[in-house]
Amino acid sequence: MPQLDTSTWLTMILSMFLVLFIIFQLKISKHNFYHNPEPTWMKMPKQDNPWETKWTKIYLPLSLPL
């Protein structure tokens, strides 16, 4: 029964990794990325609420006189 020749496996595996690395580098280099992404802030309109302009006092039930 013949034995399996494994002497070339190392070179095949290393060359496969090298080729895959080159292919991925070429694919990534074709993408266009933004140079400096910055968030855009939306300016929210201020809503005037009636309770913001006047002072109110909140009475707790335990603080009321008996």
All heavy atoms as TSV, in Angstrom:
chain	resi	resn	atom	element	x	y	z
A	1	MET	N	N	0.848	-1.174	0.000
A	1	MET	CA	C	0.000	0.000	0.000
A	1	MET	C	C	0.901	1.247	0.000
A	1	MET	O	O	1.764	1.385	0.864
A	1	MET	CB	C	-0.869	-0.024	1.270
A	1	MET	CG	C	-1.855	1.081	1.321
A	1	MET	SD	S	-3.023	0.696	2.632
A	1	MET	CE	C	-3.756	2.256	2.806
A	2	PRO	N	N	0.701	2.164	-0.942
A	2	PRO	CA	C	1.593	3.321	-1.026
A	2	PRO	C	C	1.292	4.334	0.081
A	2	PRO	O	O	0.167	4.456	0.543
A	2	PRO	CB	C	1.283	3.914	-2.399
A	2	PRO	CG	C	-0.078	3.433	-2.720
A	2	PRO	CD	C	-0.250	2.101	-2.049
A	3	GLN	N	N	2.318	5.012	0.474
A	3	GLN	CA	C	2.153	6.022	1.517
A	3	GLN	C	C	1.849	7.382	0.879
A	3	GLN	O	O	2.225	7.641	-0.263
A	3	GLN	CB	C	3.417	6.117	2.348
A	3	GLN	CG	C	3.596	4.925	3.267
A	3	GLN	CD	C	4.740	5.155	4.220
A	3	GLN	OE1	O	5.572	6.000	3.976
A	3	GLN	NE2	N	4.768	4.390	5.287
A	4	LEU	N	N	1.185	8.194	1.657
A	4	LEU	CA	C	0.813	9.520	1.181
A	4	LEU	C	C	2.020	10.448	1.293
A	4	LEU	O	O	2.643	10.554	2.345
A	4	LEU	CB	C	-0.346	10.053	2.029
A	4	LEU	CG	C	-0.924	11.402	1.624
A	4	LEU	CD1	C	-1.489	11.319	0.213
A	4	LEU	CD2	C	-2.010	11.812	2.588
A	5	ASP	N	N	2.332	11.123	0.216
A	5	ASP	CA	C	3.465	12.035	0.195
A	5	ASP	C	C	3.018	13.398	0.725
A	5	ASP	O	O	2.211	14.088	0.094
A	5	ASP	CB	C	3.990	12.163	-1.228
A	5	ASP	CG	C	5.209	13.034	-1.294
A	5	ASP	OD1	O	5.886	13.185	-0.256
A	5	ASP	OD2	O	5.483	13.594	-2.373
A	6	THR	N	N	3.511	13.788	1.884
A	6	THR	CA	C	3.100	15.049	2.512
A	6	THR	C	C	4.209	16.090	2.467
A	6	THR	O	O	4.141	17.090	3.174
A	6	THR	CB	C	2.698	14.796	3.972
A	6	THR	OG1	O	3.833	14.241	4.652
A	6	THR	CG2	C	1.505	13.870	4.057
A	7	SER	N	N	5.203	15.891	1.656
A	7	SER	CA	C	6.339	16.817	1.646
A	7	SER	C	C	5.977	18.172	1.037
A	7	SER	O	O	6.597	19.181	1.365
A	7	SER	CB	C	7.510	16.196	0.895
A	7	SER	OG	O	7.139	15.973	-0.449
A	8	THR	N	N	5.008	18.237	0.179
A	8	THR	CA	C	4.666	19.504	-0.476
A	8	THR	C	C	3.497	20.229	0.207
A	8	THR	O	O	3.089	21.289	-0.253
A	8	THR	CB	C	4.293	19.263	-1.941
A	8	THR	OG1	O	3.202	18.356	-1.998
A	8	THR	CG2	C	5.463	18.674	-2.710
A	9	TRP	N	N	2.965	19.643	1.266
A	9	TRP	CA	C	1.811	20.249	1.916
A	9	TRP	C	C	2.133	21.621	2.510
A	9	TRP	O	O	1.331	22.545	2.441
A	9	TRP	CB	C	1.277	19.325	3.008
A	9	TRP	CG	C	0.470	18.182	2.470
A	9	TRP	CD1	C	0.449	17.725	1.199
A	9	TRP	CD2	C	-0.420	17.364	3.209
A	9	TRP	NE1	N	-0.394	16.661	1.093
A	9	TRP	CE2	C	-0.947	16.405	2.307
A	9	TRP	CE3	C	-0.813	17.319	4.532
A	9	TRP	CZ2	C	-1.854	15.444	2.698
A	9	TRP	CZ3	C	-1.719	16.349	4.921
A	9	TRP	CH2	C	-2.236	15.423	4.003
A	10	LEU	N	N	3.286	21.760	3.106
A	10	LEU	CA	C	3.646	23.019	3.737
A	10	LEU	C	C	3.718	24.145	2.700
A	10	LEU	O	O	3.175	25.232	2.923
A	10	LEU	CB	C	4.977	22.888	4.469
A	10	LEU	CG	C	5.461	24.158	5.169
A	10	LEU	CD1	C	4.508	24.547	6.271
A	10	LEU	CD2	C	6.863	23.967	5.684
A	11	THR	N	N	4.338	23.887	1.590
A	11	THR	CA	C	4.429	24.928	0.563
A	11	THR	C	C	3.058	25.244	-0.025
A	11	THR	O	O	2.766	26.402	-0.338
A	11	THR	CB	C	5.388	24.510	-0.558
A	11	THR	OG1	O	4.960	23.266	-1.091
A	11	THR	CG2	C	6.802	24.384	-0.039
A	12	MET	N	N	2.228	24.252	-0.170
A	12	MET	CA	C	0.876	24.492	-0.703
A	12	MET	C	C	0.046	25.332	0.273
A	12	MET	O	O	-0.655	26.262	-0.133
A	12	MET	CB	C	0.166	23.168	-0.979
A	12	MET	CG	C	0.693	22.420	-2.180
A	12	MET	SD	S	0.529	23.354	-3.692
A	12	MET	CE	C	-1.217	23.420	-3.838
A	13	ILE	N	N	0.114	25.024	1.544
A	13	ILE	CA	C	-0.660	25.759	2.542
A	13	ILE	C	C	-0.155	27.195	2.648
A	13	ILE	O	O	-0.955	28.150	2.685
A	13	ILE	CB	C	-0.604	25.032	3.903
A	13	ILE	CG1	C	-1.392	23.726	3.823
A	13	ILE	CG2	C	-1.149	25.919	5.025
A	13	ILE	CD1	C	-1.238	22.838	5.020
A	14	LEU	N	N	1.147	27.377	2.673
A	14	LEU	CA	C	1.693	28.727	2.757
A	14	LEU	C	C	1.384	29.539	1.509
A	14	LEU	O	O	1.044	30.727	1.600
A	14	LEU	CB	C	3.203	28.665	2.987
A	14	LEU	CG	C	3.632	28.153	4.360
A	14	LEU	CD1	C	5.142	28.082	4.445
A	14	LEU	CD2	C	3.062	29.014	5.449
A	15	SER	N	N	1.463	28.932	0.366
A	15	SER	CA	C	1.139	29.669	-0.861
A	15	SER	C	C	-0.359	29.992	-0.924
A	15	SER	O	O	-0.751	31.046	-1.423
A	15	SER	CB	C	1.578	28.889	-2.086
A	15	SER	OG	O	0.857	27.687	-2.187
A	16	MET	N	N	-1.195	29.113	-0.401
A	16	MET	CA	C	-2.624	29.375	-0.359
A	16	MET	C	C	-2.914	30.579	0.535
A	16	MET	O	O	-3.701	31.464	0.169
A	16	MET	CB	C	-3.375	28.151	0.163
A	16	MET	CG	C	-4.866	28.367	0.299
A	16	MET	SD	S	-5.680	27.111	1.270
A	16	MET	CE	C	-4.967	27.394	2.863
A	17	PHE	N	N	-2.286	30.650	1.714
A	17	PHE	CA	C	-2.472	31.801	2.599
A	17	PHE	C	C	-1.979	33.087	1.947
A	17	PHE	O	O	-2.611	34.134	2.057
A	17	PHE	CB	C	-1.758	31.592	3.931
A	17	PHE	CG	C	-2.517	30.703	4.881
A	17	PHE	CD1	C	-1.900	29.617	5.472
A	17	PHE	CD2	C	-3.838	30.969	5.188
A	17	PHE	CE1	C	-2.595	28.811	6.335
A	17	PHE	CE2	C	-4.547	30.152	6.063
A	17	PHE	CZ	C	-3.919	29.069	6.632
A	18	LEU	N	N	-0.880	33.018	1.263
A	18	LEU	CA	C	-0.350	34.193	0.591
A	18	LEU	C	C	-1.300	34.675	-0.505
A	18	LEU	O	O	-1.592	35.879	-0.616
A	18	LEU	CB	C	1.027	33.877	0.011
A	18	LEU	CG	C	1.691	35.013	-0.738
A	18	LEU	CD1	C	2.025	36.150	0.202
A	18	LEU	CD2	C	2.912	34.519	-1.470
A	19	VAL	N	N	-1.815	33.776	-1.292
A	19	VAL	CA	C	-2.742	34.145	-2.365
A	19	VAL	C	C	-4.042	34.698	-1.791
A	19	VAL	O	O	-4.580	35.702	-2.284
A	19	VAL	CB	C	-2.995	32.933	-3.294
A	19	VAL	CG1	C	-4.157	33.189	-4.220
A	19	VAL	CG2	C	-1.745	32.597	-4.077
A	20	LEU	N	N	-4.559	34.086	-0.738
A	20	LEU	CA	C	-5.776	34.596	-0.111
A	20	LEU	C	C	-5.563	35.992	0.474
A	20	LEU	O	O	-6.424	36.859	0.361
A	20	LEU	CB	C	-6.249	33.638	0.982
A	20	LEU	CG	C	-6.963	32.380	0.495
A	20	LEU	CD1	C	-7.255	31.469	1.667
A	20	LEU	CD2	C	-8.231	32.751	-0.222
A	21	PHE	N	N	-4.412	36.198	1.079
A	21	PHE	CA	C	-4.107	37.518	1.623
A	21	PHE	C	C	-4.059	38.564	0.511
A	21	PHE	O	O	-4.618	39.658	0.643
A	21	PHE	CB	C	-2.776	37.457	2.376
A	21	PHE	CG	C	-2.347	38.774	2.927
A	21	PHE	CD1	C	-2.956	39.299	4.056
A	21	PHE	CD2	C	-1.341	39.493	2.311
A	21	PHE	CE1	C	-2.564	40.517	4.561
A	21	PHE	CE2	C	-0.939	40.714	2.809
A	21	PHE	CZ	C	-1.556	41.226	3.939
A	22	ILE	N	N	-3.430	38.246	-0.588
A	22	ILE	CA	C	-3.336	39.181	-1.713
A	22	ILE	C	C	-4.721	39.459	-2.298
A	22	ILE	O	O	-5.065	40.604	-2.601
A	22	ILE	CB	C	-2.368	38.638	-2.783
A	22	ILE	CG1	C	-0.942	38.644	-2.242
A	22	ILE	CG2	C	-2.465	39.443	-4.059
A	22	ILE	CD1	C	0.051	37.942	-3.123
A	23	ILE	N	N	-5.535	38.446	-2.431
A	23	ILE	CA	C	-6.885	38.629	-2.989
A	23	ILE	C	C	-7.719	39.536	-2.081
A	23	ILE	O	O	-8.396	40.450	-2.543
A	23	ILE	CB	C	-7.568	37.263	-3.210
A	23	ILE	CG1	C	-6.924	36.543	-4.389
A	23	ILE	CG2	C	-9.060	37.431	-3.432
A	23	ILE	CD1	C	-7.401	35.129	-4.588
A	24	PHE	N	N	-7.659	39.296	-0.767
A	24	PHE	CA	C	-8.425	40.134	0.155
A	24	PHE	C	C	-7.920	41.572	0.159
A	24	PHE	O	O	-8.699	42.512	0.240
A	24	PHE	CB	C	-8.405	39.564	1.570
A	24	PHE	CG	C	-9.403	38.456	1.764
A	24	PHE	CD1	C	-8.977	37.192	2.108
A	24	PHE	CD2	C	-10.753	38.686	1.607
A	24	PHE	CE1	C	-9.889	36.167	2.283
A	24	PHE	CE2	C	-11.673	37.668	1.785
A	24	PHE	CZ	C	-11.235	36.402	2.112
A	25	GLN	N	N	-6.610	41.746	0.060
A	25	GLN	CA	C	-6.066	43.099	0.011
A	25	GLN	C	C	-6.533	43.822	-1.240
A	25	GLN	O	O	-6.865	45.008	-1.193
A	25	GLN	CB	C	-4.537	43.058	0.051
A	25	GLN	CG	C	-3.962	42.637	1.376
A	25	GLN	CD	C	-4.293	43.622	2.460
A	25	GLN	OE1	O	-4.239	44.819	2.242
A	25	GLN	NE2	N	-4.644	43.117	3.628
A	26	LEU	N	N	-6.581	43.142	-2.343
A	26	LEU	CA	C	-7.045	43.766	-3.578
A	26	LEU	C	C	-8.530	44.105	-3.509
A	26	LEU	O	O	-8.958	45.149	-4.002
A	26	LEU	CB	C	-6.768	42.847	-4.763
A	26	LEU	CG	C	-5.300	42.729	-5.184
A	26	LEU	CD1	C	-5.156	41.664	-6.259
A	26	LEU	CD2	C	-4.776	44.060	-5.667
A	27	LYS	N	N	-9.310	43.229	-2.897
A	27	LYS	CA	C	-10.742	43.513	-2.776
A	27	LYS	C	C	-10.995	44.700	-1.849
A	27	LYS	O	O	-11.842	45.542	-2.128
A	27	LYS	CB	C	-11.488	42.287	-2.255
A	27	LYS	CG	C	-11.716	41.240	-3.312
A	27	LYS	CD	C	-12.651	40.185	-2.769
A	27	LYS	CE	C	-13.150	39.311	-3.875
A	27	LYS	NZ	N	-14.042	39.980	-4.787
A	28	ILE	N	N	-10.273	44.762	-0.745
A	28	ILE	CA	C	-10.470	45.850	0.205
A	28	ILE	C	C	-10.000	47.176	-0.393
A	28	ILE	O	O	-10.593	48.225	-0.162
A	28	ILE	CB	C	-9.735	45.523	1.527
A	28	ILE	CG1	C	-10.476	44.419	2.260
A	28	ILE	CG2	C	-9.616	46.752	2.409
A	28	ILE	CD1	C	-9.797	43.924	3.486
A	29	SER	N	N	-8.949	47.141	-1.179
A	29	SER	CA	C	-8.412	48.388	-1.725
A	29	SER	C	C	-9.345	49.017	-2.761
A	29	SER	O	O	-9.209	50.192	-3.075
A	29	SER	CB	C	-7.044	48.132	-2.351
A	29	SER	OG	O	-7.179	47.347	-3.515
A	30	LYS	N	N	-10.284	48.277	-3.281
A	30	LYS	CA	C	-11.199	48.816	-4.282
A	30	LYS	C	C	-12.385	49.552	-3.658
A	30	LYS	O	O	-13.138	50.218	-4.354
A	30	LYS	CB	C	-11.724	47.698	-5.180
A	30	LYS	CG	C	-10.625	47.021	-5.972
A	30	LYS	CD	C	-11.122	46.557	-7.297
A	30	LYS	CE	C	-10.053	45.779	-8.026
A	30	LYS	NZ	N	-8.975	46.632	-8.493
A	31	HIS	N	N	-12.561	49.438	-2.328
A	31	HIS	CA	C	-13.669	50.108	-1.666
A	31	HIS	C	C	-13.340	51.572	-1.436
A	31	HIS	O	O	-12.193	51.936	-1.174
A	31	HIS	CB	C	-13.981	49.446	-0.321
A	31	HIS	CG	C	-14.681	48.135	-0.462
A	31	HIS	ND1	N	-16.000	48.038	-0.805
A	31	HIS	CD2	C	-14.233	46.872	-0.315
A	31	HIS	CE1	C	-16.339	46.769	-0.863
A	31	HIS	NE2	N	-15.280	46.039	-0.568
A	32	ASN	N	N	-14.362	52.409	-1.486
A	32	ASN	CA	C	-14.207	53.824	-1.173
A	32	ASN	C	C	-14.739	54.068	0.232
A	32	ASN	O	O	-15.906	53.845	0.512
A	32	ASN	CB	C	-14.990	54.680	-2.177
A	32	ASN	CG	C	-14.374	54.599	-3.547
A	32	ASN	OD1	O	-13.158	54.480	-3.677
A	32	ASN	ND2	N	-15.205	54.667	-4.566
A	33	PHE	N	N	-13.860	54.520	1.097
A	33	PHE	CA	C	-14.233	54.816	2.465
A	33	PHE	C	C	-14.281	56.324	2.658
A	33	PHE	O	O	-13.550	57.072	2.008
A	33	PHE	CB	C	-13.236	54.201	3.455
A	33	PHE	CG	C	-13.220	52.710	3.436
A	33	PHE	CD1	C	-12.197	52.007	2.811
A	33	PHE	CD2	C	-14.233	51.989	4.031
A	33	PHE	CE1	C	-12.188	50.630	2.788
A	33	PHE	CE2	C	-14.242	50.610	4.015
A	33	PHE	CZ	C	-13.217	49.936	3.397
A	34	TYR	N	N	-15.121	56.774	3.580
A	34	TYR	CA	C	-15.181	58.185	3.897
A	34	TYR	C	C	-13.900	58.590	4.619
A	34	TYR	O	O	-13.382	57.876	5.458
A	34	TYR	CB	C	-16.385	58.482	4.774
A	34	TYR	CG	C	-17.694	58.295	4.065
A	34	TYR	CD1	C	-18.539	57.256	4.402
A	34	TYR	CD2	C	-18.072	59.164	3.047
A	34	TYR	CE1	C	-19.744	57.079	3.742
A	34	TYR	CE2	C	-19.264	58.996	2.386
A	34	TYR	CZ	C	-20.092	57.956	2.736
A	34	TYR	OH	O	-21.268	57.797	2.076
A	35	HIS	N	N	-13.432	59.790	4.312
A	35	HIS	CA	C	-12.177	60.223	4.911
A	35	HIS	C	C	-12.337	60.602	6.376
A	35	HIS	O	O	-11.565	60.181	7.224
A	35	HIS	CB	C	-11.613	61.411	4.130
A	35	HIS	CG	C	-11.173	61.021	2.762
A	35	HIS	ND1	N	-10.104	60.182	2.537
A	35	HIS	CD2	C	-11.657	61.326	1.542
A	35	HIS	CE1	C	-9.950	59.997	1.243
A	35	HIS	NE2	N	-10.892	60.674	0.609
A	36	ASN	N	N	-13.317	61.417	6.661
A	36	ASN	CA	C	-13.505	61.864	8.035
A	36	ASN	C	C	-14.999	61.886	8.352
A	36	ASN	O	O	-15.649	62.921	8.228
A	36	ASN	CB	C	-12.902	63.262	8.219
A	36	ASN	CG	C	-12.849	63.633	9.670
A	36	ASN	OD1	O	-13.115	62.807	10.532
A	36	ASN	ND2	N	-12.510	64.874	9.953
A	37	PRO	N	N	-15.556	60.775	8.763
A	37	PRO	CA	C	-16.995	60.765	9.048
A	37	PRO	C	C	-17.295	61.539	10.334
A	37	PRO	O	O	-16.660	61.343	11.357
A	37	PRO	CB	C	-17.322	59.280	9.206
A	37	PRO	CG	C	-16.041	58.640	9.583
A	37	PRO	CD	C	-14.942	59.461	8.969
A	38	GLU	N	N	-18.256	62.437	10.247
A	38	GLU	CA	C	-18.674	63.205	11.411
A	38	GLU	C	C	-20.191	63.128	11.531
A	38	GLU	O	O	-20.893	63.141	10.525
A	38	GLU	CB	C	-18.253	64.663	11.269
A	38	GLU	CG	C	-16.752	64.843	11.277
A	38	GLU	CD	C	-16.356	66.292	11.123
A	38	GLU	OE1	O	-17.262	67.145	11.047
A	38	GLU	OE2	O	-15.153	66.542	11.065
A	39	PRO	N	N	-20.691	63.044	12.749
A	39	PRO	CA	C	-22.148	62.976	12.908
A	39	PRO	C	C	-22.792	64.322	12.575
A	39	PRO	O	O	-22.221	65.385	12.835
A	39	PRO	CB	C	-22.334	62.621	14.377
A	39	PRO	CG	C	-21.089	63.100	15.035
A	39	PRO	CD	C	-19.978	62.967	14.019
A	40	THR	N	N	-23.942	64.256	12.013
A	40	THR	CA	C	-24.680	65.480	11.729
A	40	THR	C	C	-25.720	65.665	12.821
A	40	THR	O	O	-26.534	64.786	13.086
A	40	THR	CB	C	-25.387	65.392	10.368
A	40	THR	OG1	O	-26.235	64.237	10.382
A	40	THR	CG2	C	-24.379	65.248	9.235
A	41	TRP	N	N	-25.644	66.812	13.466
A	41	TRP	CA	C	-26.549	67.083	14.582
A	41	TRP	C	C	-27.779	67.807	14.061
A	41	TRP	O	O	-27.684	68.809	13.362
A	41	TRP	CB	C	-25.847	67.936	15.632
A	41	TRP	CG	C	-24.644	67.265	16.190
A	41	TRP	CD1	C	-23.345	67.503	15.860
A	41	TRP	CD2	C	-24.630	66.204	17.137
A	41	TRP	NE1	N	-22.515	66.661	16.554
A	41	TRP	CE2	C	-23.272	65.850	17.343
A	41	TRP	CE3	C	-25.612	65.514	17.830
A	41	TRP	CZ2	C	-22.892	64.849	18.221
A	41	TRP	CZ3	C	-25.219	64.517	18.701
A	41	TRP	CH2	C	-23.885	64.195	18.885
A	42	MET	N	N	-28.919	67.283	14.411
A	42	MET	CA	C	-30.165	67.935	14.025
A	42	MET	C	C	-30.520	68.979	15.066
A	42	MET	O	O	-30.455	68.729	16.274
A	42	MET	CB	C	-31.288	66.904	13.926
A	42	MET	CG	C	-31.132	65.965	12.771
A	42	MET	SD	S	-32.495	64.805	12.671
A	42	MET	CE	C	-33.855	65.890	12.487
A	43	LYS	N	N	-30.897	70.150	14.605
A	43	LYS	CA	C	-31.295	71.202	15.531
A	43	LYS	C	C	-32.776	71.043	15.849
A	43	LYS	O	O	-33.623	71.171	14.986
A	43	LYS	CB	C	-31.025	72.556	14.900
A	43	LYS	CG	C	-31.205	73.685	15.861
A	43	LYS	CD	C	-30.755	74.980	15.254
A	43	LYS	CE	C	-30.855	76.066	16.293
A	43	LYS	NZ	N	-30.417	77.338	15.734
A	44	MET	N	N	-33.048	70.748	17.110
A	44	MET	CA	C	-34.419	70.521	17.537
A	44	MET	C	C	-35.058	71.858	17.925
A	44	MET	O	O	-34.442	72.642	18.657
A	44	MET	CB	C	-34.458	69.575	18.735
A	44	MET	CG	C	-33.875	68.200	18.451
A	44	MET	SD	S	-34.788	67.298	17.217
A	44	MET	CE	C	-36.234	66.895	18.134
A	45	PRO	N	N	-36.254	72.110	17.476
A	45	PRO	CA	C	-36.907	73.365	17.881
A	45	PRO	C	C	-37.308	73.307	19.354
A	45	PRO	O	O	-37.763	72.281	19.856
A	45	PRO	CB	C	-38.133	73.426	16.977
A	45	PRO	CG	C	-38.387	72.023	16.569
A	45	PRO	CD	C	-37.058	71.329	16.563
A	46	LYS	N	N	-37.102	74.414	20.037
A	46	LYS	CA	C	-37.441	74.453	21.456
A	46	LYS	C	C	-38.942	74.690	21.617
A	46	LYS	O	O	-39.501	75.599	21.028
A	46	LYS	CB	C	-36.676	75.580	22.139
A	46	LYS	CG	C	-36.909	75.598	23.629
A	46	LYS	CD	C	-35.969	76.559	24.285
A	46	LYS	CE	C	-36.153	76.636	25.769
A	46	LYS	NZ	N	-37.271	76.064	26.378
A	47	GLN	N	N	-39.552	73.855	22.425
A	47	GLN	CA	C	-40.984	73.992	22.676
A	47	GLN	C	C	-41.174	74.656	24.032
A	47	GLN	O	O	-40.614	74.222	25.031
A	47	GLN	CB	C	-41.653	72.619	22.667
A	47	GLN	CG	C	-41.598	71.941	21.320
A	47	GLN	CD	C	-42.239	70.566	21.358
A	47	GLN	OE1	O	-42.580	70.061	22.413
A	47	GLN	NE2	N	-42.384	69.969	20.195
A	48	ASP	N	N	-41.972	75.711	24.037
A	48	ASP	CA	C	-42.253	76.402	25.291
A	48	ASP	C	C	-43.415	75.716	25.994
A	48	ASP	O	O	-44.533	75.661	25.484
A	48	ASP	CB	C	-42.612	77.858	25.024
A	48	ASP	CG	C	-41.399	78.616	24.525
A	48	ASP	OD1	O	-40.271	78.247	24.909
A	48	ASP	OD2	O	-41.605	79.555	23.741
A	49	ASN	N	N	-43.126	75.214	27.167
A	49	ASN	CA	C	-44.163	74.581	27.976
A	49	ASN	C	C	-44.622	75.571	29.037
A	49	ASN	O	O	-43.817	76.343	29.565
A	49	ASN	CB	C	-43.615	73.314	28.641
A	49	ASN	CG	C	-43.251	72.264	27.609
A	49	ASN	OD1	O	-43.897	72.139	26.594
A	49	ASN	ND2	N	-42.189	71.519	27.886
A	50	PRO	N	N	-45.891	75.561	29.375
A	50	PRO	CA	C	-46.367	76.529	30.369
A	50	PRO	C	C	-45.735	76.346	31.739
A	50	PRO	O	O	-45.584	77.296	32.484
A	50	PRO	CB	C	-47.873	76.295	30.410
A	50	PRO	CG	C	-48.118	75.015	29.718
A	50	PRO	CD	C	-46.946	74.736	28.844
A	51	TRP	N	N	-45.335	75.146	32.093
A	51	TRP	CA	C	-44.775	74.944	33.420
A	51	TRP	C	C	-43.300	75.327	33.479
A	51	TRP	O	O	-42.716	75.352	34.548
A	51	TRP	CB	C	-44.951	73.486	33.858
A	51	TRP	CG	C	-44.383	72.487	32.905
A	51	TRP	CD1	C	-43.100	72.082	32.820
A	51	TRP	CD2	C	-45.100	71.786	31.902
A	51	TRP	NE1	N	-42.959	71.176	31.823
A	51	TRP	CE2	C	-44.174	70.962	31.238
A	51	TRP	CE3	C	-46.435	71.773	31.487
A	51	TRP	CZ2	C	-44.527	70.141	30.178
A	51	TRP	CZ3	C	-46.778	70.932	30.437
A	51	TRP	CH2	C	-45.841	70.140	29.798
A	52	GLU	N	N	-42.691	75.659	32.371
A	52	GLU	CA	C	-41.303	76.095	32.419
A	52	GLU	C	C	-41.190	77.568	32.809
A	52	GLU	O	O	-40.172	77.994	33.322
A	52	GLU	CB	C	-40.641	75.884	31.053
A	52	GLU	CG	C	-40.354	74.436	30.730
A	52	GLU	CD	C	-39.673	74.280	29.380
A	52	GLU	OE1	O	-39.572	75.275	28.641
A	52	GLU	OE2	O	-39.260	73.168	29.072
A	53	THR	N	N	-42.210	78.349	32.539
A	53	THR	CA	C	-42.114	79.787	32.782
A	53	THR	C	C	-42.559	80.199	34.175
A	53	THR	O	O	-42.236	81.288	34.618
A	53	THR	CB	C	-42.963	80.525	31.739
A	53	THR	OG1	O	-44.303	80.048	31.820
A	53	THR	CG2	C	-42.422	80.286	30.348
A	54	LYS	N	N	-43.305	79.399	34.882
A	54	LYS	CA	C	-43.757	79.791	36.212
A	54	LYS	C	C	-43.317	78.775	37.258
A	54	LYS	O	O	-43.108	77.604	36.954
A	54	LYS	CB	C	-45.274	79.978	36.230
A	54	LYS	CG	C	-46.060	78.755	35.848
A	54	LYS	CD	C	-47.541	79.098	35.791
A	54	LYS	CE	C	-48.329	77.945	35.236
A	54	LYS	NZ	N	-49.722	78.238	35.100
A	55	TRP	N	N	-43.211	79.275	38.480
A	55	TRP	CA	C	-42.767	78.445	39.579
A	55	TRP	C	C	-43.968	77.726	40.173
A	55	TRP	O	O	-45.014	78.339	40.409
A	55	TRP	CB	C	-42.103	79.322	40.636
A	55	TRP	CG	C	-41.624	78.573	41.822
A	55	TRP	CD1	C	-40.477	77.882	41.918
A	55	TRP	CD2	C	-42.294	78.461	43.069
A	55	TRP	NE1	N	-40.369	77.335	43.160
A	55	TRP	CE2	C	-41.476	77.665	43.894
A	55	TRP	CE3	C	-43.499	78.941	43.576
A	55	TRP	CZ2	C	-41.810	77.339	45.189
A	55	TRP	CZ3	C	-43.834	78.611	44.877
A	55	TRP	CH2	C	-42.997	77.815	45.668
A	56	THR	N	N	-43.824	76.451	40.410
A	56	THR	CA	C	-44.902	75.683	41.035
A	56	THR	C	C	-44.351	74.983	42.267
A	56	THR	O	O	-43.181	74.601	42.304
A	56	THR	CB	C	-45.495	74.637	40.076
A	56	THR	OG1	O	-44.460	73.772	39.646
A	56	THR	CG2	C	-46.135	75.291	38.881
A	57	LYS	N	N	-45.179	74.838	43.245
A	57	LYS	CA	C	-44.785	74.141	44.460
A	57	LYS	C	C	-45.573	72.842	44.534
A	57	LYS	O	O	-46.780	72.823	44.333
A	57	LYS	CB	C	-45.083	75.000	45.695
A	57	LYS	CG	C	-44.570	74.371	46.952
A	57	LYS	CD	C	-44.741	75.318	48.125
A	57	LYS	CE	C	-44.176	74.682	49.362
A	57	LYS	NZ	N	-44.339	75.552	50.523
A	58	ILE	N	N	-44.856	71.761	44.802
A	58	ILE	CA	C	-45.499	70.455	44.902
A	58	ILE	C	C	-45.640	70.114	46.382
A	58	ILE	O	O	-44.657	70.105	47.114
A	58	ILE	CB	C	-44.666	69.381	44.177
A	58	ILE	CG1	C	-44.526	69.736	42.708
A	58	ILE	CG2	C	-45.283	68.011	44.351
A	58	ILE	CD1	C	-43.568	68.858	41.955
A	59	TYR	N	N	-46.856	69.867	46.795
A	59	TYR	CA	C	-47.128	69.506	48.171
A	59	TYR	C	C	-47.235	68.004	48.297
A	59	TYR	O	O	-48.013	67.362	47.573
A	59	TYR	CB	C	-48.427	70.139	48.663
A	59	TYR	CG	C	-48.338	71.631	48.813
A	59	TYR	CD1	C	-48.797	72.456	47.807
A	59	TYR	CD2	C	-47.784	72.171	49.964
A	59	TYR	CE1	C	-48.700	73.830	47.940
A	59	TYR	CE2	C	-47.686	73.541	50.109
A	59	TYR	CZ	C	-48.146	74.367	49.094
A	59	TYR	OH	O	-48.046	75.702	49.242
A	60	LEU	N	N	-46.466	67.471	49.194
A	60	LEU	CA	C	-46.582	66.042	49.457
A	60	LEU	C	C	-47.717	65.816	50.459
A	60	LEU	O	O	-47.984	66.660	51.306
A	60	LEU	CB	C	-45.269	65.513	50.047
A	60	LEU	CG	C	-44.064	65.601	49.090
A	60	LEU	CD1	C	-42.821	65.161	49.832
A	60	LEU	CD2	C	-44.298	64.729	47.890
A	61	PRO	N	N	-48.386	64.681	50.366
A	61	PRO	CA	C	-49.489	64.450	51.318
A	61	PRO	C	C	-49.036	64.445	52.762
A	61	PRO	O	O	-49.777	64.845	53.646
A	61	PRO	CB	C	-50.021	63.067	50.920
A	61	PRO	CG	C	-49.538	62.821	49.535
A	61	PRO	CD	C	-48.292	63.624	49.374
A	62	LEU	N	N	-47.830	64.021	53.065
A	62	LEU	CA	C	-47.374	63.967	54.453
A	62	LEU	C	C	-47.001	65.354	54.973
A	62	LEU	O	O	-46.917	65.554	56.185
A	62	LEU	CB	C	-46.176	63.027	54.562
A	62	LEU	CG	C	-46.487	61.548	54.306
A	62	LEU	CD1	C	-45.219	60.728	54.343
A	62	LEU	CD2	C	-47.489	61.016	55.315
A	63	SER	N	N	-46.744	66.305	54.114
A	63	SER	CA	C	-46.334	67.626	54.581
A	63	SER	C	C	-47.512	68.583	54.803
A	63	SER	O	O	-47.329	69.701	55.231
A	63	SER	CB	C	-45.364	68.241	53.573
A	63	SER	OG	O	-46.052	68.520	52.375
A	64	LEU	N	N	-48.726	68.147	54.514
A	64	LEU	CA	C	-49.899	68.991	54.725
A	64	LEU	C	C	-50.221	69.047	56.224
A	64	LEU	O	O	-50.077	68.069	56.949
A	64	LEU	CB	C	-51.102	68.438	53.963
A	64	LEU	CG	C	-51.017	68.493	52.439
A	64	LEU	CD1	C	-52.213	67.794	51.823
A	64	LEU	CD2	C	-50.991	69.938	51.978
A	65	PRO	N	N	-50.679	70.197	56.699
A	65	PRO	CA	C	-51.040	70.270	58.132
A	65	PRO	C	C	-52.313	69.483	58.411
A	65	PRO	O	O	-53.198	69.374	57.577
A	65	PRO	CB	C	-51.269	71.767	58.351
A	65	PRO	CG	C	-51.495	72.324	56.992
A	65	PRO	CD	C	-50.814	71.438	56.009
A	66	LEU	N	N	-52.411	68.969	59.617
A	66	LEU	CA	C	-53.591	68.173	59.998
A	66	LEU	C	C	-54.725	69.029	60.434
A	66	LEU	O	O	-54.675	70.051	60.970
A	66	LEU	CB	C	-53.227	67.174	61.086
A	66	LEU	CG	C	-52.264	66.082	60.642
A	66	LEU	CD1	C	-51.881	65.220	61.833
A	66	LEU	CD2	C	-52.919	65.222	59.591
